[in-house]
Amino acid sequence: MLNQEFFDEVRKRDNNDIIDHFGTRCGKLLIRHALLEEKFNSVCMDDGVKMTPLTDEFISEDARQCAIDLRETTSQLIRIFSDREMQLKLQ
């Protein structure tokens, strides 16, 4: 359901369409998460396969913050989509 392809689609669509379909809070969170996913792939994955550990002494502050923000939005999305009504909006 909420996978890389889904967030690719979120990035392709107009923000207002996402907000209209999922509601303001969830729509904005989905858009933010999609942008963080894209950023994560460029700043947190040096070799394109493995994430740079947050404890790595050479990780940039931007990469560290991106990973933390992504973890936060993931937790919020899990809570939002635990509601059956919101799950139906994914179909």
Number of C-alpha atoms within 10 A of each C-alpha: 9 12 8 12 10 14 21 14 11 20 18 10 12 11 14 13 12 18 17 11 12 17 14 13 10 19 19 16 19 25 19 17 23 23 16 19 19 14 17 20 16 13 18 24 15 12 10 11 9 10 15 20 14 16 8 9 8 9 15 14 10 13 21 19 14 18 21 13 17 20 13 12 17 16 11 15 15 11 10 16 16 10 10 9 10 14 12 9 10 12 6
